[in-house]
Structures are given as C-alpha cells and as structure tokens.
Amino acid sequence: MLRDNGAWCRLEAGGAFAVHVGWDQYLYIGSNQPCETALARTRALGLFPERIDASPYDFAPDGAAYVQRPADADFWARLHWTVSAHRAMFLEEVFAVNASRWHRLTRDNIETVRSQLAPRAQLAIWPDLLTDVEKAVAALPDEGLVEIVWEDEDGQIKSTVVDETQFEAVTSQLATARAAGVVSMYAGEDLPLFTAVLPDSDGVLRARWQTEPTPSDRNWAFLKTLRRGQVVTGTVTTIASFGVTFVDIGGFTAMINIPELSWRPFDHPSDVVSVGQEVTAEVLDVDMVRERVPLSLRAVQEDPWPQIAQRIGQVVSGPVTKIVPFGVFVRIEDREDGFQGLVHTSELDESSRDVVEVGDALTVKIIDVDLTRRRIALSHVQAPTSTT
C-alpha cells in the first residue's frame, strides 16, 4: 500500500537490523549480523539476495551542521503560544515519506491531536488555510509538484500531491471547500513556521527524518546554546522608535530594553549605542517559546551607584537640570551623563524657590542615596554657604 501511494519508510533496530520499504518496488533488508539461515530461506523462496553496502533509503543528512528539532516541552509550549496568538493553524503529521495527515489546531484540541500522532512522526506547523478558495487556486504554479490541502464542507482536512497535469481535476473538488492552501514540494520554496520530530516515550529522538530547517528551527538550534548569565558579543542593527535596541548575535536578533543600556542617565538609546557598533552584553533570559533573548549592556559594566552612596554628606555644586512642582533636580557630577538628585521643596532655600531656573548653578549637600530605587536626595538649605 505504501509503494502504491509513492511512499516509503524505514524500520530499524539500533543499526543492527533494518527493513526499508521503497517506492521503487523493492524491499531492502539489511543486517550486520551473520544470517546464513535467512539467506538460505530467501533462496528457497526463489528470491535473489544481494550483498550491498547500504540501502538507497539510508538516512544521509546534508551536512555536519544538520540539527533535528525534537518535539519536546519547548516545542509544545511554543505551539500552544502560537495557536493562542493566531487562533488556529495546521499541523502536518508525516508518518512515512510522501504520506501525511493534516490536523487543524485550536486552543482546545492540541492535546487531543498530540495523543493521536504516529510514533516518531515528523511534524510541521503551517499557517491557516485561505478561506478565499479562489485565491488559493490562483496560487497554483504553471507547472511543478505541489500539495493541495483543503477543508471540505464537513470540516474534514484532505490533501493530495499533484502536478500540472492533475490541477484541473483537483481544483474541481475544491468547489465546495471551506478553505484551501497550496504548498510547493520543492525544497526551500514553501517553509512551515517550524518543524519537529516526535521522540520516543523516554524522550530520546530515534527517528531519523531529514527535516528542512526553517528560520525558526535555526533560531531554536542557536537558542539551545545560550544560557542566562552568558556574556555575548554582537552588532547593533536597529534602534527602534520605541527605544528598544536590537543586536545581532550569531545571526539571531536579541534586544536590549532601555533600562538595561546603561547605569547612567540618558535621553535616547542613540546616546549610548549606535547602529553598526559592536557591543558586549549579558544574556538576561532565553525564552524558547517566543524565541526572545533580552540582553543587558549595563550588566557587564561596573555599577557606579555604590560609589555614589559613599558620597553621602558631601557638598557639591551643579547645574539645575529640571524644575518640578515638588522641587528641582541638580546634576552632581561634572559630565553630560552625570547622576542627578532631587532637592525637595522643603530642602530648598526660600529665597531660591521662585527664582531658580534650569541651568543655574546650585550648591547642595548629598543627604541620602537609595540604592534600591536608584534615587539621590539633596539639600540646599543644609549646604554651608560662604560669607564675606
């Protein structure tokens, strides 16, 4: 039945024994153990055993960098999140090469679908079908091999692999379809959102599928190498209008939120970093589900706040940077990104309350440094003034 449908599969036992059912009308049985009795029985049946090094259906990954994604806890968590965000999509279950089943996913049926999957199947997650069936049909190429997937009027998901000689016959079946989609069968043309292979019940991945790596799969493989607290180097690619800075680390785009750019005050991220700049930062978290990696630039820098705390009691002079209803802010360091403290109205000399302006120099005393909330309290009235 598999051969009649152009499908083939492998049955293997730890590299010692293998049965490969091929679409070429041959059955390949191999073993690395002595099997004289089996050979004799084969000849007695009128068959012709041959000594070959390998079956044409042996697993042969494209390169040493090939990585399979297991359908582990991270995969299912990401699937739940994706379905919740997009409401519905499809899981393609490939249980033998060229033989598959399609499942519509909703937030309520993921675990039910999961319990019905064939052992060691290859899984691919695809976007939802087009409800505009005519638009899906219009997407058919002039020629080539495609898989047409549709949902019939009874809600059943069906699929078939056809070429241009069969397009007309298949599209006539879509007249009453609720939704449909077209997937190219040529590698690299249409990629699923992400893929995985079902491990065995003990969590070990024994199925040997040649999966097509999607951008999400490549991200997953890279994210597996990252750990919280790890120091990485990357290049700033974008400074978003909402302030987040994006950094390329090994081909993956991580992000730095505004508070993590610097210990020191700044008006805009461009005051701290620039596009094209190479930066070193610490990994704050690795979110395998949403595929997000927040970084911290300040985590690899010395925290200057403990040194500021040691200055409690000092008297300094600095410019007024901001005036608010409850006081004024004064910069206490002679640098553009110097720390600022608040002189509360109660700590401001009465003669200065109504006349002080931004830019005026004010002599103040550092009376408190709150390391938890990162706040500096200053006093103008407690600062000694010189007399002549």
Stockholm file with secondary structure:
# STOCKHOLM 1.0

chainA/1-388         MLRDNGAWCRLEAGGAFAVHVGWDQYLYIGSNQPCETALARTRALGLFPERIDASPYDFAPDGAAYVQRPADADFWARLHWTVSAHRAMFLEEVFAVNASRWHRLTRDNIETVRSQLAPRAQLAIWPDLLTDVEKAVAALPDEGLVEIVWEDEDGQIKSTVVDETQFEAVTSQLATARAAGVVSMYAGEDLPLFTAVLPDSDGVLRARWQTEPTPSDRNWAFLKTLRRGQVVTGTVTTIASFGVTFVDIGGFTAMINIPELSWRPFDHPSDVVSVGQEVTAEVLDVDMVRERVPLSLRAVQEDPWPQIAQRIGQVVSGPVTKIVPFGVFVRIEDREDGFQGLVHTSELDESSRDVVEVGDALTVKIIDVDLTRRRIALSHVQAPTSTT
#=GR chainA/1-388 SS CTGGGTCBEEEEETTTEEEEECTTSCEEEEESSCCHHHHHHHHHTTCCCCCCSCCTTSCCCSSTTCCCCBCCHHHHHHHHHHHHHHSCEEEEEEEEBTEEEEEEECTTTHHHHHHTSCTTCEEEEECCCBSCHHHHHHTCCSSSCEEEEEECTTSCEEEEEECTTTHHHHHGGGGGCSEEEEEECSTTTSCCSEEEECCCTTSCCCCCCCCCCCHHHHHHHHHTTCCTTCEEEEEEEEECTTSCEEEEETTEEEEECGGGTCSSCCSSGGGTCCTTCEEEEEECCCBTTTTBCBEESGGGSCCCHHHHHTTTTCEEEEEEEEEETTEEEEECSSSTTCCEEEEEGGGSCHHHHTTCCTTCEEEEEEEEEETTTTEEEEESTTSCCCCC
#=GC SS_cons         CTGGGTCBEEEEETTTEEEEECTTSCEEEEESSCCHHHHHHHHHTTCCCCCCSCCTTSCCCSSTTCCCCBCCHHHHHHHHHHHHHHSCEEEEEEEEBTEEEEEEECTTTHHHHHHTSCTTCEEEEECCCBSCHHHHHHTCCSSSCEEEEEECTTSCEEEEEECTTTHHHHHGGGGGCSEEEEEECSTTTSCCSEEEECCCTTSCCCCCCCCCCCHHHHHHHHHTTCCTTCEEEEEEEEECTTSCEEEEETTEEEEECGGGTCSSCCSSGGGTCCTTCEEEEEECCCBTTTTBCBEESGGGSCCCHHHHHTTTTCEEEEEEEEEETTEEEEECSSSTTCCEEEEEGGGSCHHHHTTCCTTCEEEEEEEEEETTTTEEEEESTTSCCCCC
//
